[in-house]
């Protein structure tokens, strides 16, 4: 079909302003630039396709029309007054003038009226991606063509115009890259764009090392695998046709040694099969600050296809197929009503759909279900408005993968303004969008990690670090709970020590077993892999999912911490609803866990280093003196002597005491069996006295080892010494004078009142025994700031300021040998039977456990001064309560849970409770106690040993208080390392008594705690 030559072009008002059009043209920076083969090829193709002598790529400036490429004209520009192309700018389609002398617009145009003037014109607009026209690709003839052009020629002219615009876009990208040659990222982007746009064989030549790298296109286009290519410039030049080698080598080196930044040329390049391919080679030269060429990057375009295409374009169908092949993307067309009709090779190649399948709106079947209807709605809107269609959606490709595409379709109008068809292209932007999404997610993750790092930097202990971390992670992800846990030694039990729960969600702090959460949890966490559950009701067996559901969890990510091939800790994020965890969320949680655990290690290391640095110099000096003064054999002998003395002393004293207990009980048993009542009270008193001496000895041993249970309070040292003064004077011999110096402004000491009294009494008795012929005993107190305590042996001293109590005598003093052993257990200079040798060791252990120190100054016949330093208490002293012991029976219905692993102690306490009228439930360990507690209708008091198998008493108390927040708790302990300082171990509504205890004291304490106000929940 041909165009009606008598039809006049229909102009429509432009949608752009002249200022916008000029700005668009200027953005290409193409005016007055040298000729370029890519544009020359296009005008040659246009002239051949339409069989005309003249073809021009014409750019219309504000003062002239300038030809980027032309064939058949001897000029590069012309004034606007004689321009035919300016009349095309207002057109929406190809402007066709079959005979210019029959068109009134050109009646006075000298290019038309000349004897050999221009008689025929057809021009397609060069439009920017925004649709603004900046020029034309036109063909002209000096002979009229009454029939105009065919529809196929019109379509081809439009395609070539778009190809020219595409080439200008590529040229603009290259020009922009040229201006940023010193920016390596821009060079790499140009490298990527050139490779994608042209499918060239890309080469990268390091001029300093003569190293050349090629992309994969070298193998696709020329057959050379990477292993066959020698990466050097010499290999490249050697594969150029012999007739072209010298010319190309000279041209390249001339460009390198000049100031040029571009080089291009055509030559014949050898293929692996021995043939030669015509190529267009273009290179970009990178120079350093001095202008020396350092690198050259280029693209070698195989011109074989172009040469074949020039021949193939003799027919319109072949020309159309060549133009489509040059477009980057998948081309398709739709009819004017927006339906896909006829064969669509581009769409079929993209989706694999058959022609029957994609007809009409069948193409939507290949669009993602979530995107199909929005695409159809937007497409119908564009069809109705007859405006450009721009959209993005996901398409199921022929290889079975979902990929994201950017769609752009333009309406094609005939000269009368009738919509003829739609031409669109699908461009794959999957990688670009993934990179954008990944970059955004990574930026958000890094910003959050930076905020988290700032928050936890100020934390100085592990619990604070994890409390901050769990709160920030849970709120950032919008989940129900974030928790952290420590594993038991068996790597099955674990205790959630802390968590953050959102409003409406419960805390999950407590003790659990990993195996209860299922086989997958055991396998993955022990292997050091994250446990990821999107929906436990769907992903796990019902009995395993129930464990999660019982604590309000539907979905989970749990990260393990493996140390020394052992599972030691867990960090987990939970949600009460099913949650499909994304890779970015997993990366965030893994990064948080890694950083938090690393910060905890740094905190612990910092504390350890600070403690080490505080005493390092002194310890090094002391160690050096020890190494110089003592050989290894002597040290070992002293160690064995001390151990022998300790065990021998303990055995000696306990054998004496056990003889009193066992002998008295044996005689008591004999008398009762014989029915004799005489002497029974004497044997009971003897057994009780021996047992109490054994208890006292145990207490002294615990004091020496710093493992006694201290009731740390604020102690007024002046009041304590004043209260002991009468007792001390009665203890002293008549020839010993007691002097007491107690300043009124003495600070309060932070220590155990009763243990301090015992320590002072021991020191006073030792001083008395050191003055057999009389003398003076002086007890004084003073404030000792930290800067005055630096001369002491200050290892493990935990306070800055101290209260110092000194006990001085004028007695016999001690030699250096005796002074070195003064604190050793069972070491004594007194006669046999006159002392146990535990007095000073008890004082030493009590002082160190309180966070203080003891220092002895003594010399023979010069007396002894013992300085006892105790930490200062900051604040007011609390008034002590009444110590009256009153035993009263239970009220009806009162119930006590007793947890004690020692059967004898459990039996004894159970009998006491029975005698007092309490209902008693008893358990040997924490797990049994938890089970019993779930069935007890009432629990007024929990009595628990601190040291239990598995979980300890305090952990048990925390778990039971989860269901009974007002539960009162009484701990009984013979020795528990974690309970050595009561104020640090006990919480609200908790008390402790030490074994062995008097039955009346236990009974009164039980009544006192039950009647006390309930602790705050």
C-alpha angles and dihedrals in degrees: 000000000000131000118258104253093204094057114106119220114261113227123205127194110271120248091214136064125236089245090055091048093051092047089052092050093047091052089069093055088208104130115112093007121140122267116277127205094228092062093038089055091054095054090045090053091047093050092048094044095052094033095235131140095225131053127163140184097212126191116196113217127183093265106023148005113252127198117223089183132004142168123196097020126095095207135077096205144012136196118266091240091074096037119126091181094066087071089060094061093079092049123098092207143020112321109224123186108180093189119011093197089063092054115086091211090071101038092113098034109120091207087063102035096049117107092253093030131153110277105169129046135177121169136173120204122252101222128188118231085265091058097251113142116230101168145323144264101222140173124209138187134192087224124068120246107207091186094056113204134317124252089249091053090048090052092048092049089054092049092050090049090053089048089053090051090048089052089050090051090051090046090052090052090049091047091050089050090050091056090053098044091134091060110085094200091058090051091052091048090052088048090054095043093048092049093049096043100046106020085226126164098258119211131190115197120194100204094195095057098024087234117151125191123194130197125234092270089079088070096040095049103030106019099242113137118211091251091057096052121092103214097228140102090241092062090051095049091044090060093055115102109271091240091056102038101089094043094050095042090051093047093049095049092044088056092046094050094044127064094263121129096191134057129175136164143150125242143140117275123198120243124214090253091059098257125116128237123206107238139184108216121195125181137188117210119215116204133191125234091280092054095252113144110244105164140014126201123186150153127235111208118202105228094191093096091046091052090050090046092054088059094040092053090073087095123052096232093052090047090052093050091049092051092049091049090055092058117097104232142025112307123209138163134212131196121256091267090057099255126130110240136175127002115340107184093178094054092043091052091049100046106018089231118149120242090253091051099054098042116122107350093338088111087075089071088073092051120093111268091239091052102037101084095039088052093050092047093050091044093051090049091053092046091051093047092041088223132135113286118224121174145135129223144149120263130195101234127212090259091060097254127125110232133176120241135192109222127205123175129172129197116241116215131193121231089271092058095253116144106246103175146321123254117198141170133207113214119193108236097162096116092043093052092044089052091048092048091045091049092049092047092046091049091051091047093050092046090052093046089050091052090047092049091053091050097048095040090082093049115105102187137047097245092054091049092052094042090056092043097050092048095049095043094048094047092044093052094037094232132145101244145006119191143169129209143188119226122231118238091260088062090229106077117063136177121219098217098182143000144168117233126193121234109288093023125102128232113255097202110145146084122300142167119240094215090062088066094061145262094287092057091050095046099044100039094046088050090054093249127132118258108228120185119170096181118001092196088060102030103043138050111267096252092051094044090052091066090060094040093052089065095042100262125138101161133024147184112191123183121200128215112215119194122176091351089303128115103237109161145008136211118193141180117206136185128197089221132053110276128187099219113218126218089246091055091050091049090050094050092045091050091048092050092047093048095044094050090045091051091049089053090049091050091050092045091048092052091047092048092048091052091045094048091048092062104018099102094047092045092049091051092047092047091049091052090049093050091049095044101040133046124213095254093053091048091052092048091051091049093052090045091053092048091048091048092049096048093040092051092048092048093047096050096040092048089054092048094043089051088057092048100041095039093049092047091047092052090044090053091048094050093047091048089052092047093244118145099182118107092011092120090048092054092046091050091048092050092047092048092050092046091050090050088052090050090050091050091050090051091051091050091051090048091051092049091044092238101113119118107256123203095209114201139147107282125196100217093195093054091045095052092043090052091052096045097094092047091048092051090052089050094053124083118249092254093057120087118209118212123186123193113185118164114213093230095059112140123242114263123226104225148094111296097209095045091050090053090050091048093051091047090052091050092047092051091048089051091049092051090049090059105057091156096044134263142150128305113199124192114187138166132201142162114261116193117206094258090060093050096058094097092063129087092268102176110144093002101152103189135073097215129034142196108228122208115186127194112195132180136182094222137120096300127207135278120232091259092052091043091054091056099037095109095042112117116256091007110135138157091204122104119271110285093018096095145358097228091234099102100090093034089055091050091048094049093046092051094048093046089052090055095257140097144238124222128188126203115185145142132181112281091358099089131239135270120196115193116201112195118195127181117265118248113225112209139029125319117249118229114253118239128232117289096202111137113219121174115206130169126249125273116244114283097012111148131200129193110212118197115184128143095203107084094207095051091043090052092048096049091043090055091049091052092046090051090051091052101251124143103240128207113184135195134176096216144016099261092053089047092054090052092049092047091059090060099040111105091202136017119184097169141010115213110190139167111235096224108059132156110270110353116027126237095265093052089049090051092052092051094048091047088058087074097025107036092173094054114134115221132201118190121202118194142171092189132341121168094212093050099053092112109044098199090057095045102041127074132196113307092019130117135176136208125187127234128275095046134168114254091232091052091051092046093049093047091052092052092044094053095045091052094044119102114275114262117255112265 
